[in-house]
Amino acid sequence: MLEKNKYVPRVNQIDAISLNKDIARLIRDNLLENLQAISPVLFIKFQPELDLLIQSAIWFGSVGKRCSTFGQQLLVLAYDAEKLTVSRLVLHFALTVLPGYVKSWEERRLARRVEWFSQAIAWAENSALVLNILNYFRFLKTGRKPTLIDYFLGLNYISLRNNQRRDIGYKYLTRELLWGGFMEILGLVLPIINFRKLQRLLKSWTPGQQFGARRREMDTTELLAPKMMVGTTCTYCGERPTLPHHMGCGHIYCYYCISANVLTDASFCCTICGVQCAKDGVQSV
């Protein structure tokens, strides 16, 4: 027999609630999806009742049978069985399962919406939302009764672990912090690196790409007239030139290719002949 421990960390209680919601949603969605595939007409007609049946089965299989939700069971938690009397179990079922069915029934079953009934449901939802917020702040202070239903029924979580501490590993957190710091450094450094200039320097050091001895500045009188042919491609990107321009050497570039290189690298030279841009800048073909 496991000894109960009345101290339950707040994070464990919040995790249990989140796990319980996720498990209930997965079970409900899976069953409703299968029922809809079997008989779509029946599903649409009796969806509120089917949802009520599934939610009731989940409740009876967890709280009704073992005095703990599925999320609590995963974290070896439970409600204090001494306080979970029959009357409190009935109220817990009514407050947990029935409100969703009443709202769905009001939306789907009433041919004519009753104004006072709709207003009462809306008022109840808004009141529950406000009370849930207030109860959450109370829970953060006291560490007891994390949900509004638990507070109204006086139910506390207990741990079935015998004073066992919550295990926390920092390896994953450390790895994420290092990776996050590395990404921030990259975000700061990459924008200030002139990749076009680096590319030009690497090409100049590559065998067969030594244009240093042939580089020369050309005056406007030395401009060569480029010839635009049917099969002409951009010297830089190899595609059909978009807004064809040249630097005075006769080789044709896309306007964006040549302008981007000249603006980011003042020493940019033609990738074929090694001629630098003329003093008048790039010229349109």
LUMVEX-69477 format. One record per residue (C-alpha): x, y, z; chain; residue number from 1. Coordinates in nm, 4 decimals. Example, Ala and Ser with C-alpha at 12.3 -4.5 7.8 and 13.67 -1.06 7.14 Angstrom:
% residues 2
<u: 1.2300	v: -0.4500	w: 0.7800	mol: A	seq: 1>
<u: 1.3670	v: -0.1060	w: 0.7140	mol: A	seq: 2>
//
This chain:
% residues 285
<u: 0.0000	v: 0.0000	w: 0.0000	mol: A	seq: 1>
<u: 0.1500	v: 0.3300	w: -0.1111	mol: A	seq: 2>
<u: 0.1672	v: 0.5980	w: 0.1525	mol: A	seq: 3>
<u: 0.0010	v: 0.9219	w: 0.0551	mol: A	seq: 4>
<u: 0.1951	v: 1.2448	w: 0.0577	mol: A	seq: 5>
<u: -0.0151	v: 1.5588	w: 0.0884	mol: A	seq: 6>
<u: 0.2537	v: 1.7837	w: -0.0552	mol: A	seq: 7>
<u: 0.2201	v: 1.8119	w: -0.4307	mol: A	seq: 8>
<u: 0.4248	v: 2.0730	w: -0.6215	mol: A	seq: 9>
<u: 0.2199	v: 2.3293	w: -0.8110	mol: A	seq: 10>
<u: 0.3825	v: 2.2374	w: -1.1417	mol: A	seq: 11>
<u: 0.2759	v: 1.8745	w: -1.0973	mol: A	seq: 12>
<u: -0.0840	v: 1.9781	w: -1.0413	mol: A	seq: 13>
<u: -0.0847	v: 2.2020	w: -1.3496	mol: A	seq: 14>
<u: 0.0782	v: 1.9261	w: -1.5555	mol: A	seq: 15>
<u: -0.1896	v: 1.6813	w: -1.4412	mol: A	seq: 16>
<u: -0.4655	v: 1.9161	w: -1.5566	mol: A	seq: 17>
<u: -0.3003	v: 1.9678	w: -1.8961	mol: A	seq: 18>
<u: -0.2434	v: 1.5951	w: -1.9441	mol: A	seq: 19>
<u: -0.6011	v: 1.5194	w: -1.8486	mol: A	seq: 20>
<u: -0.7348	v: 1.7668	w: -2.1066	mol: A	seq: 21>
<u: -0.5104	v: 1.6288	w: -2.3807	mol: A	seq: 22>
<u: -0.5961	v: 1.2644	w: -2.3068	mol: A	seq: 23>
<u: -0.9691	v: 1.3355	w: -2.2924	mol: A	seq: 24>
<u: -0.9503	v: 1.5316	w: -2.6185	mol: A	seq: 25>
<u: -0.7619	v: 1.2514	w: -2.7951	mol: A	seq: 26>
<u: -1.0089	v: 0.9846	w: -2.6804	mol: A	seq: 27>
<u: -1.3102	v: 1.1980	w: -2.7667	mol: A	seq: 28>
<u: -1.1849	v: 1.3077	w: -3.1095	mol: A	seq: 29>
<u: -1.0841	v: 0.9542	w: -3.2073	mol: A	seq: 30>
<u: -1.4184	v: 0.8002	w: -3.1077	mol: A	seq: 31>
<u: -1.6270	v: 1.0782	w: -3.2620	mol: A	seq: 32>
<u: -1.4276	v: 1.0585	w: -3.5846	mol: A	seq: 33>
<u: -1.4919	v: 0.6825	w: -3.6101	mol: A	seq: 34>
<u: -1.8620	v: 0.7270	w: -3.5321	mol: A	seq: 35>
<u: -1.8899	v: 0.9981	w: -3.7959	mol: A	seq: 36>
<u: -1.7285	v: 0.7696	w: -4.0528	mol: A	seq: 37>
<u: -1.9731	v: 0.4879	w: -3.9704	mol: A	seq: 38>
<u: -2.2909	v: 0.6969	w: -3.9884	mol: A	seq: 39>
<u: -2.2634	v: 1.0686	w: -4.0652	mol: A	seq: 40>
<u: -2.6393	v: 1.1250	w: -4.0362	mol: A	seq: 41>
<u: -2.6568	v: 0.9578	w: -3.6957	mol: A	seq: 42>
<u: -2.3497	v: 1.1500	w: -3.5814	mol: A	seq: 43>
<u: -2.4982	v: 1.4878	w: -3.6706	mol: A	seq: 44>
<u: -2.8341	v: 1.4004	w: -3.5141	mol: A	seq: 45>
<u: -2.7043	v: 1.2674	w: -3.1837	mol: A	seq: 46>
<u: -2.3667	v: 1.4405	w: -3.1439	mol: A	seq: 47>
<u: -2.4475	v: 1.6062	w: -2.8063	mol: A	seq: 48>
<u: -2.5616	v: 1.2727	w: -2.6617	mol: A	seq: 49>
<u: -2.2587	v: 1.0908	w: -2.8045	mol: A	seq: 50>
<u: -2.0296	v: 1.3530	w: -2.6589	mol: A	seq: 51>
<u: -2.2035	v: 1.3195	w: -2.3213	mol: A	seq: 52>
<u: -2.1653	v: 0.9402	w: -2.3343	mol: A	seq: 53>
<u: -1.7929	v: 0.9608	w: -2.4128	mol: A	seq: 54>
<u: -1.7258	v: 1.2224	w: -2.1440	mol: A	seq: 55>
<u: -1.9206	v: 1.0133	w: -1.8917	mol: A	seq: 56>
<u: -1.7238	v: 0.7004	w: -1.9814	mol: A	seq: 57>
<u: -1.3963	v: 0.8901	w: -1.9385	mol: A	seq: 58>
<u: -1.5088	v: 1.0215	w: -1.6006	mol: A	seq: 59>
<u: -1.6298	v: 0.6835	w: -1.4699	mol: A	seq: 60>
<u: -1.3101	v: 0.5157	w: -1.5925	mol: A	seq: 61>
<u: -1.0892	v: 0.7657	w: -1.4123	mol: A	seq: 62>
<u: -1.2355	v: 0.9630	w: -1.1206	mol: A	seq: 63>
<u: -1.5329	v: 0.7334	w: -1.0595	mol: A	seq: 64>
<u: -1.3215	v: 0.4176	w: -1.0519	mol: A	seq: 65>
<u: -0.9810	v: 0.5224	w: -0.9180	mol: A	seq: 66>
<u: -1.0441	v: 0.8623	w: -0.7564	mol: A	seq: 67>
<u: -0.8025	v: 1.0266	w: -1.0005	mol: A	seq: 68>
<u: -0.8063	v: 1.1581	w: -1.3530	mol: A	seq: 69>
<u: -0.5913	v: 1.0053	w: -1.6256	mol: A	seq: 70>
<u: -0.3509	v: 1.2986	w: -1.6023	mol: A	seq: 71>
<u: -0.3156	v: 1.2471	w: -1.2277	mol: A	seq: 72>
<u: -0.2514	v: 0.8760	w: -1.2758	mol: A	seq: 73>
<u: 0.0376	v: 0.9471	w: -1.5126	mol: A	seq: 74>
<u: 0.2013	v: 1.1628	w: -1.2453	mol: A	seq: 75>
<u: 0.1150	v: 0.9214	w: -0.9597	mol: A	seq: 76>
<u: -0.1332	v: 1.1669	w: -0.8091	mol: A	seq: 77>
<u: -0.4905	v: 1.1264	w: -0.6885	mol: A	seq: 78>
<u: -0.7683	v: 1.3005	w: -0.5024	mol: A	seq: 79>
<u: -0.7749	v: 1.2479	w: -0.1278	mol: A	seq: 80>
<u: -1.0118	v: 0.9482	w: -0.1041	mol: A	seq: 81>
<u: -1.1131	v: 1.0411	w: 0.2499	mol: A	seq: 82>
<u: -1.2754	v: 1.3624	w: 0.1232	mol: A	seq: 83>
<u: -1.4136	v: 1.2156	w: -0.1995	mol: A	seq: 84>
<u: -1.7526	v: 1.1061	w: -0.0663	mol: A	seq: 85>
<u: -2.0433	v: 0.9842	w: -0.2798	mol: A	seq: 86>
<u: -2.2138	v: 1.3230	w: -0.2744	mol: A	seq: 87>
<u: -1.8943	v: 1.4952	w: -0.3827	mol: A	seq: 88>
<u: -1.8467	v: 1.2394	w: -0.6594	mol: A	seq: 89>
<u: -2.1968	v: 1.3139	w: -0.7890	mol: A	seq: 90>
<u: -2.1312	v: 1.6887	w: -0.7777	mol: A	seq: 91>
<u: -1.7925	v: 1.6419	w: -0.9443	mol: A	seq: 92>
<u: -1.9579	v: 1.4504	w: -1.2290	mol: A	seq: 93>
<u: -2.2332	v: 1.7086	w: -1.2647	mol: A	seq: 94>
<u: -1.9920	v: 2.0051	w: -1.2685	mol: A	seq: 95>
<u: -1.7386	v: 1.8351	w: -1.4968	mol: A	seq: 96>
<u: -1.9504	v: 1.6625	w: -1.7620	mol: A	seq: 97>
<u: -2.2986	v: 1.8161	w: -1.7682	mol: A	seq: 98>
<u: -2.2188	v: 2.1864	w: -1.8437	mol: A	seq: 99>
<u: -2.0748	v: 2.0993	w: -2.1840	mol: A	seq: 100>
<u: -2.3820	v: 1.8913	w: -2.2708	mol: A	seq: 101>
<u: -2.6238	v: 2.1652	w: -2.1614	mol: A	seq: 102>
<u: -2.4482	v: 2.4218	w: -2.3812	mol: A	seq: 103>
<u: -2.4374	v: 2.1851	w: -2.6789	mol: A	seq: 104>
<u: -2.8024	v: 2.0921	w: -2.6256	mol: A	seq: 105>
<u: -2.9051	v: 2.4580	w: -2.6174	mol: A	seq: 106>
<u: -2.7190	v: 2.5254	w: -2.9432	mol: A	seq: 107>
<u: -2.8381	v: 2.2184	w: -3.1368	mol: A	seq: 108>
<u: -3.1679	v: 2.1007	w: -2.9902	mol: A	seq: 109>
<u: -3.3710	v: 2.4163	w: -2.9419	mol: A	seq: 110>
<u: -3.5553	v: 2.5036	w: -3.2610	mol: A	seq: 111>
<u: -3.6116	v: 2.8517	w: -3.1234	mol: A	seq: 112>
<u: -3.3480	v: 2.9957	w: -2.8996	mol: A	seq: 113>
<u: -3.4944	v: 3.0949	w: -2.5645	mol: A	seq: 114>
<u: -3.3524	v: 3.4348	w: -2.4879	mol: A	seq: 115>
<u: -3.3447	v: 3.4038	w: -2.1104	mol: A	seq: 116>
<u: -3.1903	v: 3.0558	w: -2.1281	mol: A	seq: 117>
<u: -2.9154	v: 3.1708	w: -2.3655	mol: A	seq: 118>
<u: -2.8436	v: 3.4716	w: -2.1458	mol: A	seq: 119>
<u: -2.8265	v: 3.2486	w: -1.8374	mol: A	seq: 120>
<u: -2.5712	v: 3.0209	w: -2.0075	mol: A	seq: 121>
<u: -2.3635	v: 3.3194	w: -2.1233	mol: A	seq: 122>
<u: -2.3769	v: 3.4707	w: -1.7724	mol: A	seq: 123>
<u: -2.2722	v: 3.1380	w: -1.6179	mol: A	seq: 124>
<u: -1.9781	v: 3.1044	w: -1.8598	mol: A	seq: 125>
<u: -1.8553	v: 3.4572	w: -1.7902	mol: A	seq: 126>
<u: -1.8917	v: 3.4105	w: -1.4148	mol: A	seq: 127>
<u: -1.7013	v: 3.0808	w: -1.4291	mol: A	seq: 128>
<u: -1.4249	v: 3.2460	w: -1.6290	mol: A	seq: 129>
<u: -1.3818	v: 3.5238	w: -1.3727	mol: A	seq: 130>
<u: -1.3913	v: 3.2797	w: -1.0822	mol: A	seq: 131>
<u: -1.1389	v: 3.0541	w: -1.2537	mol: A	seq: 132>
<u: -0.8967	v: 3.3447	w: -1.2864	mol: A	seq: 133>
<u: -0.9381	v: 3.4390	w: -0.9212	mol: A	seq: 134>
<u: -0.9006	v: 3.0771	w: -0.8128	mol: A	seq: 135>
<u: -0.5815	v: 3.0439	w: -1.0192	mol: A	seq: 136>
<u: -0.4195	v: 3.3321	w: -0.8326	mol: A	seq: 137>
<u: -0.5329	v: 3.1763	w: -0.5038	mol: A	seq: 138>
<u: -0.3803	v: 2.8449	w: -0.6150	mol: A	seq: 139>
<u: -0.0473	v: 3.0110	w: -0.6961	mol: A	seq: 140>
<u: -0.0390	v: 3.1451	w: -0.3415	mol: A	seq: 141>
<u: -0.1578	v: 2.8397	w: -0.1482	mol: A	seq: 142>
<u: -0.0624	v: 2.5503	w: -0.3800	mol: A	seq: 143>
<u: -0.3964	v: 2.3761	w: -0.3177	mol: A	seq: 144>
<u: -0.7095	v: 2.3093	w: -0.5263	mol: A	seq: 145>
<u: -0.5942	v: 2.4220	w: -0.8727	mol: A	seq: 146>
<u: -0.9381	v: 2.4148	w: -1.0386	mol: A	seq: 147>
<u: -1.2605	v: 2.5907	w: -0.9438	mol: A	seq: 148>
<u: -1.4447	v: 2.2569	w: -0.9077	mol: A	seq: 149>
<u: -1.1764	v: 2.1294	w: -0.6683	mol: A	seq: 150>
<u: -1.2137	v: 2.4468	w: -0.4618	mol: A	seq: 151>
<u: -1.5936	v: 2.4266	w: -0.4403	mol: A	seq: 152>
<u: -1.5842	v: 2.0574	w: -0.3434	mol: A	seq: 153>
<u: -1.2846	v: 2.0914	w: -0.1105	mol: A	seq: 154>
<u: -1.0754	v: 1.8332	w: -0.2963	mol: A	seq: 155>
<u: -0.6982	v: 1.8258	w: -0.2600	mol: A	seq: 156>
<u: -0.4383	v: 1.6457	w: -0.4659	mol: A	seq: 157>
<u: -0.2169	v: 1.3935	w: -0.2909	mol: A	seq: 158>
<u: 0.0976	v: 1.2262	w: -0.4167	mol: A	seq: 159>
<u: 0.1204	v: 0.8491	w: -0.4010	mol: A	seq: 160>
<u: 0.4973	v: 0.8712	w: -0.4074	mol: A	seq: 161>
<u: 0.6502	v: 0.8415	w: -0.0635	mol: A	seq: 162>
<u: 0.8112	v: 1.1879	w: -0.0334	mol: A	seq: 163>
<u: 0.9880	v: 1.1410	w: -0.3647	mol: A	seq: 164>
<u: 1.1200	v: 1.4633	w: -0.5126	mol: A	seq: 165>
<u: 1.0417	v: 1.5710	w: -0.8673	mol: A	seq: 166>
<u: 1.3312	v: 1.4763	w: -1.0946	mol: A	seq: 167>
<u: 1.4616	v: 1.7626	w: -1.3051	mol: A	seq: 168>
<u: 1.7206	v: 1.7207	w: -1.5799	mol: A	seq: 169>
<u: 1.9146	v: 2.0179	w: -1.7108	mol: A	seq: 170>
<u: 2.0892	v: 1.8572	w: -2.0083	mol: A	seq: 171>
<u: 1.8123	v: 1.9450	w: -2.2509	mol: A	seq: 172>
<u: 1.7806	v: 2.2974	w: -2.1095	mol: A	seq: 173>
<u: 2.1554	v: 2.3559	w: -2.1372	mol: A	seq: 174>
<u: 2.1600	v: 2.2315	w: -2.4957	mol: A	seq: 175>
<u: 1.8711	v: 2.4601	w: -2.5881	mol: A	seq: 176>
<u: 2.0386	v: 2.7607	w: -2.4243	mol: A	seq: 177>
<u: 2.3635	v: 2.6969	w: -2.6124	mol: A	seq: 178>
<u: 2.1830	v: 2.6518	w: -2.9419	mol: A	seq: 179>
<u: 1.9736	v: 2.9649	w: -2.8806	mol: A	seq: 180>
<u: 2.2858	v: 3.1682	w: -2.8056	mol: A	seq: 181>
<u: 2.4550	v: 3.0373	w: -3.1187	mol: A	seq: 182>
<u: 2.1539	v: 3.1348	w: -3.3314	mol: A	seq: 183>
<u: 2.1568	v: 3.4856	w: -3.1828	mol: A	seq: 184>
<u: 2.5248	v: 3.5223	w: -3.2690	mol: A	seq: 185>
<u: 2.4564	v: 3.4109	w: -3.6249	mol: A	seq: 186>
<u: 2.1721	v: 3.6594	w: -3.6484	mol: A	seq: 187>
<u: 2.4075	v: 3.9402	w: -3.5477	mol: A	seq: 188>
<u: 2.7092	v: 3.8353	w: -3.7559	mol: A	seq: 189>
<u: 2.5575	v: 3.7196	w: -4.0855	mol: A	seq: 190>
<u: 2.4114	v: 4.0579	w: -4.1890	mol: A	seq: 191>
<u: 2.7520	v: 4.2299	w: -4.1647	mol: A	seq: 192>
<u: 2.9402	v: 3.9703	w: -4.3721	mol: A	seq: 193>
<u: 2.9936	v: 4.0682	w: -4.7358	mol: A	seq: 194>
<u: 2.9353	v: 3.7315	w: -4.8992	mol: A	seq: 195>
<u: 2.9705	v: 3.8680	w: -5.2533	mol: A	seq: 196>
<u: 3.3175	v: 3.9993	w: -5.1792	mol: A	seq: 197>
<u: 3.4137	v: 3.6699	w: -5.0163	mol: A	seq: 198>
<u: 3.2862	v: 3.4869	w: -5.3224	mol: A	seq: 199>
<u: 3.4962	v: 3.7090	w: -5.5506	mol: A	seq: 200>
<u: 3.8075	v: 3.6552	w: -5.3386	mol: A	seq: 201>
<u: 3.7573	v: 3.2784	w: -5.3370	mol: A	seq: 202>
<u: 3.7171	v: 3.2776	w: -5.7137	mol: A	seq: 203>
<u: 4.0313	v: 3.4870	w: -5.7550	mol: A	seq: 204>
<u: 4.2285	v: 3.2317	w: -5.5545	mol: A	seq: 205>
<u: 4.0886	v: 2.9417	w: -5.7577	mol: A	seq: 206>
<u: 4.3229	v: 2.8066	w: -6.0310	mol: A	seq: 207>
<u: 4.2157	v: 2.9276	w: -6.3736	mol: A	seq: 208>
<u: 4.0452	v: 3.2371	w: -6.2306	mol: A	seq: 209>
<u: 4.3511	v: 3.4606	w: -6.1898	mol: A	seq: 210>
<u: 4.2483	v: 3.7908	w: -6.3404	mol: A	seq: 211>
<u: 4.4694	v: 4.0081	w: -6.1225	mol: A	seq: 212>
<u: 4.7300	v: 4.0590	w: -6.3913	mol: A	seq: 213>
<u: 4.4689	v: 4.1455	w: -6.6524	mol: A	seq: 214>
<u: 4.2519	v: 4.3817	w: -6.4485	mol: A	seq: 215>
<u: 4.2385	v: 4.7288	w: -6.5857	mol: A	seq: 216>
<u: 4.0163	v: 5.0299	w: -6.5575	mol: A	seq: 217>
<u: 3.8443	v: 5.1376	w: -6.8756	mol: A	seq: 218>
<u: 3.7573	v: 5.4880	w: -6.9779	mol: A	seq: 219>
<u: 3.4375	v: 5.5729	w: -7.1512	mol: A	seq: 220>
<u: 3.6233	v: 5.5764	w: -7.4841	mol: A	seq: 221>
<u: 3.7158	v: 5.2102	w: -7.4391	mol: A	seq: 222>
<u: 3.3633	v: 5.0847	w: -7.3896	mol: A	seq: 223>
<u: 3.2854	v: 4.7799	w: -7.5970	mol: A	seq: 224>
<u: 2.9395	v: 4.7486	w: -7.7506	mol: A	seq: 225>
<u: 2.7707	v: 4.4338	w: -7.6185	mol: A	seq: 226>
<u: 2.5696	v: 4.2213	w: -7.8561	mol: A	seq: 227>
<u: 2.2383	v: 4.0822	w: -7.7380	mol: A	seq: 228>
<u: 2.1706	v: 3.7492	w: -7.9086	mol: A	seq: 229>
<u: 1.8818	v: 3.5033	w: -7.8881	mol: A	seq: 230>
<u: 2.0851	v: 3.2667	w: -7.6736	mol: A	seq: 231>
<u: 2.2566	v: 3.5333	w: -7.4615	mol: A	seq: 232>
<u: 2.2623	v: 3.4563	w: -7.0898	mol: A	seq: 233>
<u: 2.3629	v: 3.6545	w: -6.7831	mol: A	seq: 234>
<u: 2.7352	v: 3.6186	w: -6.7157	mol: A	seq: 235>
<u: 2.6701	v: 3.5940	w: -6.3405	mol: A	seq: 236>
<u: 2.3571	v: 3.3788	w: -6.2971	mol: A	seq: 237>
<u: 2.3484	v: 3.1990	w: -6.6312	mol: A	seq: 238>
<u: 1.9819	v: 3.2821	w: -6.6960	mol: A	seq: 239>
<u: 1.8171	v: 3.4955	w: -6.9618	mol: A	seq: 240>
<u: 1.9170	v: 3.8552	w: -6.8739	mol: A	seq: 241>
<u: 1.6557	v: 4.0605	w: -6.6930	mol: A	seq: 242>
<u: 1.7018	v: 4.4281	w: -6.7784	mol: A	seq: 243>
<u: 2.0394	v: 4.3560	w: -6.9476	mol: A	seq: 244>
<u: 2.3319	v: 4.5803	w: -6.8463	mol: A	seq: 245>
<u: 2.7087	v: 4.5683	w: -6.8867	mol: A	seq: 246>
<u: 3.0254	v: 4.7178	w: -6.7344	mol: A	seq: 247>
<u: 3.1876	v: 4.8235	w: -7.0617	mol: A	seq: 248>
<u: 3.3636	v: 4.4982	w: -7.1414	mol: A	seq: 249>
<u: 3.0935	v: 4.3571	w: -7.3646	mol: A	seq: 250>
<u: 2.9706	v: 4.0887	w: -7.1258	mol: A	seq: 251>
<u: 2.6020	v: 4.1141	w: -7.0359	mol: A	seq: 252>
<u: 2.4529	v: 4.0829	w: -6.6873	mol: A	seq: 253>
<u: 2.1099	v: 4.1072	w: -6.5334	mol: A	seq: 254>
<u: 2.0641	v: 4.4522	w: -6.3842	mol: A	seq: 255>
<u: 2.0074	v: 4.3091	w: -6.0358	mol: A	seq: 256>
<u: 2.3089	v: 4.0762	w: -6.0583	mol: A	seq: 257>
<u: 2.5542	v: 4.3461	w: -6.1600	mol: A	seq: 258>
<u: 2.4099	v: 4.6227	w: -5.9422	mol: A	seq: 259>
<u: 2.4075	v: 4.4074	w: -5.6284	mol: A	seq: 260>
<u: 2.7712	v: 4.3077	w: -5.6816	mol: A	seq: 261>
<u: 2.8935	v: 4.6606	w: -5.7609	mol: A	seq: 262>
<u: 2.7111	v: 4.8122	w: -5.4627	mol: A	seq: 263>
<u: 2.8384	v: 4.5534	w: -5.2150	mol: A	seq: 264>
<u: 3.1902	v: 4.5203	w: -5.3561	mol: A	seq: 265>
<u: 3.3629	v: 4.8281	w: -5.5006	mol: A	seq: 266>
<u: 3.6358	v: 4.6065	w: -5.6494	mol: A	seq: 267>
<u: 3.3953	v: 4.3807	w: -5.8346	mol: A	seq: 268>
<u: 3.5291	v: 4.2717	w: -6.1728	mol: A	seq: 269>
<u: 3.3793	v: 4.0900	w: -6.4657	mol: A	seq: 270>
<u: 3.3716	v: 3.7216	w: -6.3867	mol: A	seq: 271>
<u: 3.4980	v: 3.6363	w: -6.7393	mol: A	seq: 272>
<u: 3.7554	v: 3.8967	w: -6.8389	mol: A	seq: 273>
<u: 3.8374	v: 4.0532	w: -6.5011	mol: A	seq: 274>
<u: 3.7647	v: 4.4113	w: -6.6107	mol: A	seq: 275>
<u: 3.6509	v: 4.6501	w: -6.3388	mol: A	seq: 276>
<u: 3.3405	v: 4.8606	w: -6.3709	mol: A	seq: 277>
<u: 3.3769	v: 5.1763	w: -6.5777	mol: A	seq: 278>
<u: 3.3745	v: 5.5177	w: -6.4071	mol: A	seq: 279>
<u: 3.0315	v: 5.5914	w: -6.5510	mol: A	seq: 280>
<u: 2.8928	v: 5.2840	w: -6.3783	mol: A	seq: 281>
<u: 2.6905	v: 5.0063	w: -6.5369	mol: A	seq: 282>
<u: 2.5407	v: 5.0736	w: -6.8756	mol: A	seq: 283>
<u: 2.2139	v: 4.9568	w: -7.0266	mol: A	seq: 284>
<u: 2.2331	v: 4.7388	w: -7.3343	mol: A	seq: 285>
//
